[in-house]
Amino acid sequence: MRISSQNNAFLFNLPVDFMSPYLYEKFQIFLDNQRMPYDNALDYLSSCIKEVVFPSITYENVTQRLYGGKTVDYKSAKNIYDTYQHDLDITFRNVDSHTNYWMMQEILAEFWLNTRKPYVPYFSLSILDKNGDLIYTVLFKNILLKTQGENRFQYQKQDFGEQTFSITFSYNYLDIIWELRKSPKEEGSSIFDLPYGQGYWERQSKPDWEDLSEISTTKERKNPIIFPDERPTWGSTQV
């Protein structure tokens, strides 16, 4: 059994165009007043990310009942992108008197009110190995805002325990790219793109017949067997 305790071998940062330019300038006032060690508000918010929940996958089967009542399961024709749950949950640490919570709320409100932004920019999740090398890149595309979790203000709470809040996004597409390559000139390959030359896309082995006209069913269709007409003729006494 291979044991590994590395649970943080990943990178997830909010995209650069996640915020509008005027919000960069607006939030910079807070960073300067607090003397934050961040270049901009986006880096500040990305540093508060605690957890990213990758959606679960469900492969539904199609059941057919055969003669005699026996049921048999088959793979369904459902699109593979729809086998993934379309929710992406991100948990943030609640820091600096809940300031990052209100910043995120203002960013998301701007997105909702801006009719020129149909979707949130792509999210990228990078999976690393123990040496920090990139293994997989997960791209979430056509993202929409779904929910922002509640925030508790408590006078009676005096301890220094961690508080969090969560934001749930809904996406339409995702892509998972294998990043390890034999040479720097090669490009990463998506796990949803089956390779050529492995029997996935090539034509099946050539059948015994050379032409469609040689198939037995075609011959029977062109030269049907004529059976004697058993229907009663006109004037017959048969009922």
N, C-alpha and C positions, 0 to 999 in steps of 0.2 A: 504494500500500500504506500502510495506516495503522499507525504504529508507536507502541506504548505500553509503557512499562516499569513501569507500576503493577501490582504483584502483590499488594499488601496492602490493596486497596480493599474490605475486607470487615470485618465485626464478628461475632465469635462469643464469647459469654460463657455460662458455665454458669448454668442457671436458679436462682432464689432458693431454691426448695424442693428443690434437689439434695441439700442437707445437712439432717439433722435438727437441731432446736434445741439439743440437748445437745452436738452436735459443734461448733456455733458457739461455745459457751461454752468447750468443752474446748480448741479450737485457738487461741482468743483469748489464752490464757496464753503460747503460743509467740510470737505476734505482739507482745505487750507486752514480753516479755523481749528480743526481737531489735530492738525499736523499728522495726517495719516500717511503711512509709507507706501502709498499707491499712486500710480501715474494718473489714474482717472477713476470715475465712479464705477465703470464696468469691471475693472480689476477688483475693486473693493467688494462688489456684489458677488463676483465669482469666488472670492476667497471665503465667502460665507456658506458656500455649498457644502453640505454634509453628506448627502446620500442621493443617489440616483437609482431609481427602481426600473430595471429593464422589464418590459411587458412580457407576460406569459404567452405561451404558444399552445394552441389547441388544434389537433388534427382530427376533424370530424369524418366519420366513415358513413357510407351509404349502405343500408341494410336491405337485402332482397330476400323474399320468402320463396323458396323453391317448392317443387312438387313434393308433397308429403309433409309439408310444414317446416322443413329445415330452413333456417335463416343463415345467410352468408353475407359477410361484410366485404365491401370493396372501397378502394380509394375514391373520394369524391372529386368532382371537377371544380371545386372551390379554388379561387385564386390564392396562390401561396401567400401573398401579402395580407390577405384577410384571415389567415390562420393566426396572426399575431393580434393580441389585444391592442387597441389603438390609443391607450392611455399611457402617458409618460409622467411619472411622479418625481418631483425634485424637492428635497428637504433642505431648508436653510436654517442656519443658526440665527437666533434672534439676538442681535448685538446692538450696543450703543444706544440704549434707551429705545429700542424698536425702530431705529432710524432706517435700517435696511428694509424692514417690512413696508414702511410707508414709501420708500423709494420704489420698490417693486410694484406697489399699488399704483403709483403715478405712471410708471412706465407702461403697465398693462392697460391703464385707463386711456393713455394716449393712443395705444395700438387699437383699442376698441373704437375710439371716436374717429380715428383717421381712416377715411373711406378709401384712401389710396394704398393702403396696406391690406391686401386680402389675406396674407398669411404672415406668421412670424418667420424670420429667417431660419435657415437650416441649423439644427443642433448637431454637434459632432461629439461622439464618445469614442475615445482612443483607449484600446486595450493594450497593456504593456506586459512584457515578461519581467523576470527578476532582475535583468540587467538594464531595464528601462527602454528596451527596443520595442518599436511599434509592431504589433502582431495583427490586430484588426482595427478597422475604423468603421464605426456605425454612424450612418447619416439618417437623421429624422427629417422628413420633408413634408411640406404643406401643413404646417403646424398651426393650430388654433388654441386659443386660451379656453380652458374649461372651468377650473375653480381655483380660488386662492383661499387657503385655510384660515381659520379664525386666529385671533391674537388675544391673549388674556392679560389684562392689567390688574394686578393684585397688590393692594396695600399691605396685606398681611404677610406677604412673601418677603423674607429677609435673607434667605440663604443665597448661595452663589451657584445653584444648580443650573444646568443648561436648559434653555428654552428654544423651541424650534417652531417653525411654521412650514407648511408645504404648499406647493403650487402644482396643479395638474394641467398638463397640456394634452391635446388630442392631435394626432398626426394622421395623414392619409397614406403615406409611403415611407418606407425605410430601405436602406441598402447597407449591406454588410460586406466590407471589402477586405480581402486577404492581402496584407501589405508586405509579407516576406517575398523576396524576389531573388532569382539566381544572379541577375546583373542589374546595375542601376538603370539601364536603358529600358528594362521591362516595366510595365504598368501593373498596378494592383488589379486583382480580378474579383468580381463579385461572386458571392457564394450562390447566387441565383442564376448565374450564367454557366450552363453545363458546357464542358469543353467539346470541341470538334475532334473527330478521330477516335472517340471512345465508344462509338456505337449508339449515341443518343440521337443524332440528327441524320445519320447516313441511312440510305435506303436498305430495306431488309434484303436478305439473300434472295437470289433470283429463283422464281418458282420453276417447276418442271415444265410448264407450258410456255411456249414462246409467244403466243398471241392470245388475246382475250377470246378470239373466236374459237379457240381450241378447248375452252373450258366446257365441261359437261353440261353445266346449267345453261350456257349460251346455246349449245346444240339443241337442248330440249326446248328452249324458247323459240328457236327458229324452225324446228321440226317437231312440233308437239305430237304426242301420241293421241290418236283419235279413238275415243271409246264409243261403242254403240249408244245411240240415244235411247235412254230408258224412259223418256217422258212419253205419256200417251199422245197419240196423234189426234188430229181433228176427226171427229166422227167415230172415234173408238168408244167401245162400251166400257173400257176400264175407268174406274173411279179414281 
